[in-house]
Amino acid sequence: MTRPLVALACAAETWDDVRHDAVRHAYVAALEEVSECDVALIPGAGRTFAAHLGRFDGLVLGGHETNVAPERYAASAGPGPFDPDRDALALALIPAAVEAGLPLLGICRGLQELNVAHGGTLRVIESGAHREDLSLPRDEQYLPAHEIRIAGGGTLDELTDRVGSARVNSLHGQAIDRLGAGLRTEAVAPDGVIEAVSVADGGHPFGFAVQWHPEWYATTDPLSRRIFHAFGEAVRKHTAGR
């Protein structure tokens, strides 16, 4: 049986003064191994790509070191570095995916992009609980860092068997300030940072985003595995319903 094909948005990186379109392999591995999907990488400069989303069975917007530019959410300033092409790509793809009912998974920057695409705003995060300790080995940076409180009745509540809380890793410099129209808060950190959201339209099959990084331990962490498995199931249902 042919596996579903999902689109994974790239970000710009510069090596030896040459631009590259890149994603971390952890995203690809999680989608291939846990979601059981094949993956197509979408270059950041492909801002007209939204017209071709119908060729795919799902959309994933992962994290990166860059932040969403402040002009994208009507702010006067914000912390860099920025990636204008990724901003343009994400803010074109998200409305097209939501309108088409295409399963959508956002991670870290992807959550922030989903919020901005729905008219929401972002703020700078200063708290150490949300920033990685760069003195630690990379695998330790991605270990659980704080608790989240899970809202009842949502996607994350169902994925966690309604236990009400979980512990997640946290590596980000921006977070949701004003929640975008049409989004539902799924979880918050003890300090009030929104940690997960979903598309509130009851007709959408799976529009879900988290502020943390479930891709890093997707095969071993139970919650991370459930997130990617649920996305894969939504993708297969969407494909079967075409």
C-alpha positions as CSV (number, residue, x, y, z in Angstrom):
1,M,0.0,0.0,0.0
2,T,1.3,3.5,-0.9
3,R,2.1,5.5,2.2
4,P,0.7,9.0,2.6
5,L,2.9,11.9,1.5
6,V,3.2,14.9,3.7
7,A,4.7,18.3,3.0
8,L,7.4,19.5,5.5
9,A,8.4,23.2,5.3
10,C,12.1,24.0,5.2
11,A,13.9,27.0,6.6
12,A,16.9,29.0,5.2
13,E,20.4,28.2,6.4
14,T,23.7,29.6,5.2
15,W,26.8,27.5,5.1
16,D,30.0,28.8,3.5
17,D,28.1,31.9,2.3
18,V,25.8,29.7,0.3
19,R,22.0,29.5,1.1
20,H,20.5,26.1,1.8
21,D,16.9,25.0,2.4
22,A,17.0,22.7,5.4
23,V,15.1,20.8,8.1
24,R,16.5,18.8,11.0
25,H,16.4,15.0,10.3
26,A,14.5,14.4,13.6
27,Y,11.3,15.8,11.9
28,V,11.7,13.5,8.9
29,A,12.5,10.5,11.1
30,A,9.5,11.1,13.4
31,L,7.1,11.4,10.4
32,E,8.5,8.4,8.6
33,E,8.8,6.1,11.6
34,V,6.0,7.1,13.9
35,S,3.4,8.8,11.6
36,E,4.3,6.2,8.9
37,C,4.3,8.8,6.2
38,D,6.6,9.7,3.4
39,V,8.0,13.2,3.4
40,A,8.5,15.9,0.8
41,L,10.6,18.9,1.7
42,I,9.2,22.3,0.7
43,P,11.8,25.0,0.1
44,G,11.3,28.3,2.0
45,A,11.4,30.2,-1.2
46,G,8.4,28.3,-2.6
47,R,5.9,30.9,-1.5
48,T,3.6,30.0,-4.4
49,F,3.5,26.4,-3.2
50,A,0.1,26.7,-1.5
51,A,-1.5,26.2,-4.9
52,H,-0.1,22.7,-5.0
53,L,-1.1,21.5,-1.5
54,G,-3.8,19.3,-3.0
55,R,-1.0,16.9,-4.1
56,F,-0.2,16.1,-0.4
57,D,-2.0,14.4,2.4
58,G,-0.8,16.6,5.3
59,L,1.4,19.6,6.2
60,V,4.0,19.9,8.9
61,L,5.7,23.2,10.1
62,G,8.6,22.5,12.4
63,G,10.9,24.6,14.5
64,H,14.0,26.5,13.7
65,E,16.5,29.0,15.2
66,T,14.8,31.9,13.4
67,N,11.8,33.8,14.7
68,V,8.7,35.2,13.0
69,A,9.4,38.7,11.9
70,P,7.5,41.4,13.9
71,E,5.9,43.0,10.9
72,R,4.0,39.8,10.3
73,Y,2.0,40.4,13.5
74,A,2.0,44.2,13.5
75,A,4.7,44.7,16.1
76,S,7.4,47.4,16.0
77,A,10.2,45.1,17.0
78,G,11.1,41.6,17.8
79,P,14.1,39.3,18.4
80,G,16.0,37.9,15.4
81,P,17.3,36.2,13.5
82,F,14.6,36.2,10.9
83,D,13.7,34.1,7.8
84,P,11.4,36.2,5.5
85,D,11.0,33.3,3.0
86,R,9.9,30.9,5.7
87,D,7.5,33.4,7.0
88,A,6.0,33.9,3.5
89,L,5.8,30.2,2.9
90,A,4.1,29.3,6.2
91,L,1.7,32.2,6.1
92,A,0.6,31.1,2.6
93,L,0.4,27.4,3.4
94,I,-1.5,27.6,6.7
95,P,-4.7,29.3,5.4
96,A,-4.7,27.0,2.3
97,A,-4.4,23.9,4.5
98,V,-7.1,25.0,7.0
99,E,-9.5,25.9,4.2
100,A,-8.8,22.5,2.5
101,G,-9.2,20.5,5.7
102,L,-5.7,19.2,5.3
103,P,-4.2,17.7,8.5
104,L,-1.7,20.1,9.9
105,L,0.9,19.7,12.6
106,G,2.9,22.7,13.9
107,I,5.9,22.4,16.2
108,C,7.6,25.4,18.0
109,R,7.9,28.0,15.2
110,G,5.0,26.2,13.6
111,L,2.8,27.0,16.5
112,Q,3.8,30.6,16.3
113,E,3.2,30.7,12.6
114,L,-0.3,29.1,13.1
115,N,-1.1,31.8,15.6
116,V,0.1,34.7,13.4
117,A,-1.7,33.2,10.4
118,H,-4.9,33.5,12.4
119,G,-4.3,37.1,13.3
120,G,-2.6,36.5,16.7
121,T,0.5,38.1,18.1
122,L,3.7,36.9,19.7
123,R,5.9,38.0,22.6
124,V,9.5,37.5,23.7
125,I,10.1,34.8,26.3
126,E,12.8,35.5,28.9
127,S,12.1,32.7,31.4
128,G,14.8,30.1,31.8
129,A,12.2,27.4,32.0
130,H,11.5,27.9,28.3
131,R,15.1,28.2,27.1
132,E,17.6,25.4,26.5
133,D,20.8,25.2,28.5
134,L,23.4,25.4,25.8
135,S,26.1,24.1,28.1
136,L,24.4,20.7,28.1
137,P,24.8,17.9,25.4
138,R,22.1,18.3,22.8
139,D,20.1,15.2,23.9
140,E,19.9,16.6,27.4
141,Q,18.7,20.0,26.1
142,Y,15.7,18.2,24.8
143,L,14.7,16.5,28.0
144,P,11.5,17.5,29.8
145,A,11.9,20.9,31.4
146,H,8.5,21.9,32.9
147,E,4.9,20.9,33.4
148,I,1.9,21.8,31.2
149,R,-1.7,22.0,32.3
150,I,-3.9,20.4,29.7
151,A,-7.4,21.9,28.9
152,G,-10.3,19.5,29.0
153,G,-12.1,18.4,25.9
154,G,-9.4,19.0,23.3
155,T,-7.1,17.1,21.1
156,L,-4.3,17.0,23.6
157,D,-6.7,16.0,26.4
158,E,-7.7,13.0,24.3
159,L,-4.2,12.1,23.4
160,T,-3.2,12.0,27.1
161,D,-6.2,10.0,28.2
162,R,-7.4,13.1,30.1
163,V,-4.7,13.0,32.8
164,G,-4.7,16.8,33.0
165,S,-1.0,17.5,32.9
166,A,2.3,16.4,31.3
167,R,6.0,17.3,31.3
168,V,7.5,18.6,28.1
169,N,10.8,20.0,26.8
170,S,11.0,23.7,25.9
171,L,13.4,25.5,23.6
172,H,12.0,28.8,22.3
173,G,12.4,32.6,22.4
174,Q,9.0,33.6,21.2
175,A,5.5,32.6,22.4
176,I,1.9,33.4,21.8
177,D,0.8,36.7,23.2
178,R,-2.8,37.2,21.8
179,L,-4.4,34.0,20.6
180,G,-5.5,34.1,17.0
181,A,-9.1,34.0,16.0
182,G,-10.4,30.5,15.5
183,L,-7.8,28.8,17.7
184,R,-8.3,27.0,20.9
185,T,-5.8,26.8,23.8
186,E,-5.0,23.2,24.5
187,A,-2.3,23.6,27.2
188,V,-0.5,26.2,29.2
189,A,2.7,26.3,31.3
190,P,2.6,27.3,35.0
191,D,3.7,30.8,34.0
192,G,0.9,31.2,31.6
193,V,2.7,30.5,28.3
194,I,0.4,28.8,25.8
195,E,2.0,25.5,25.0
196,A,-0.5,23.9,22.6
197,V,-3.3,25.1,20.4
198,S,-5.7,23.6,17.9
199,V,-7.9,24.8,15.0
200,A,-11.3,25.3,16.7
201,D,-13.4,24.6,13.6
202,G,-15.1,21.3,14.5
203,G,-15.0,20.2,10.8
204,H,-11.2,20.3,10.6
205,P,-9.7,16.8,10.9
206,F,-6.5,17.7,12.7
207,G,-5.1,21.2,13.1
208,F,-2.8,21.0,16.1
209,A,0.4,22.7,17.2
210,V,2.7,22.5,20.2
211,Q,5.4,24.9,21.6
212,W,7.7,22.1,22.6
213,H,9.7,19.6,20.5
214,P,8.1,16.1,20.4
215,E,10.2,15.2,17.3
216,W,13.4,14.7,19.3
217,Y,12.3,11.6,21.3
218,A,9.3,10.7,19.1
219,T,10.0,6.9,19.2
220,T,10.6,6.7,23.0
221,D,8.6,9.4,24.7
222,P,5.0,8.3,25.1
223,L,3.4,11.7,24.5
224,S,5.6,12.5,21.6
225,R,4.8,9.2,20.0
226,R,1.1,9.7,20.5
227,I,1.2,13.2,18.8
228,F,3.0,11.8,15.7
229,H,0.8,8.7,15.6
230,A,-2.4,10.8,15.8
231,F,-1.2,13.0,13.0
232,G,-0.5,10.0,10.8
233,E,-3.9,8.6,11.5
234,A,-5.5,11.9,10.6
235,V,-3.5,11.9,7.4
236,R,-4.7,8.4,6.4
237,K,-8.3,9.3,7.2
238,H,-8.0,12.4,5.0
239,T,-6.5,10.4,2.2
240,A,-9.1,7.7,2.4
241,G,-11.9,10.3,2.3
242,R,-10.8,11.9,-1.0
